[in-house]
Amino acid sequence: MKPVNASKSPVTLSVSPRHTILRFAIAAACIAFLIGKSSPLAAQGPTGPQLPPKPPNVIRIPATPMPDTPPIPSDEIIRRFATQEDEFARARAGYTYVKLVRVEEIGPDGKPAGQAEVVSTPVVAADGTRSQKASGGQDSTLRVLSLERDALEALAKIPEFPLVTEQLSKYEIAYEGTQPLDELTTYVFRVTPKQLERSRAYFSGLVWVDNRDLAIVKTYGKWITETGDVSPPELPFTIYETYRQPVSNKYWLPAYSRSDSSASTKSGSVQVRLIIRWNDYQLISAAKPSVPPEPASASEPAANPSR
């Protein structure tokens, strides 16, 4: 192991969702922050049925949390949101859903000039092992990138609940302030790995915690190892902004994730975008799932380190 390098690199990528009573949607917001350092934030809303979120606009305007002192100790907030993460990871094993992965190449007009997508659903084996089975998609019109099976498998390994109780000791978690977000107010925490390893990846970034449920409702950051940032094979994506939605009015589960980057071409570079959606959550059984949460995979490499 080696200690995390204290150097920081700036990142500007922002997307934010909006929930209303009758729908969950992504609304425009803003973010610009330094990974591992205090940073700008974006919006998240609270309740309502789960509807497919709309693609958000990206607005690169700086925003910062309001510095303050939380009404309860930050250590208690961390302990309670980690407990919620344990519960959400267990609960998610009891749901099926439709997952869409799309890669887009963006043209000069800001619209997709080429894209490919794969739609899949989870399959639960007799031993409880879960995997994704492709159930549809779209013929590729990509010219620069490709959406291959290896990349999909790498994306599937990215833990959606990185801060379960078992993983807390691996991180420095610092309170940054509060952010009013639509009808919701959130506490914002900066997450930094204490040490890096070659064979395991750790989350580095920000999390937004609802001040009522004390649950994580949004994450923004990347996965890093001793050898560098982690990204899917042949794809340039490393930083993910992920929003959650309330399922069954009590579990905040993934709804929408986005990553923006660029790819080199002979004539220069092209803007590229990765979008992941989780739709149509359906309870498999009324009984509480007995499958353990995901801490075992929470420190596994999400993919091969980027070159």
PyMOL commands that set and color helices and strands:
alter all, ss='L'
color gray80, all
select helices_A, chain A and resi 74-92+149-156+165-170+295-298
alter helices_A, ss='H'
color red, helices_A
select strands_A, chain A and resi 2-3+10-11+18-19+24-25+29-30+33-34+58-59+95-106+112-124+130-138+171-181+184-193+195-196+202-210+216-225+228-229+240-247+251-265+268-283
alter strands_A, ss='S'
color yellow, strands_A
deselect
rebuild
show_as cartoon
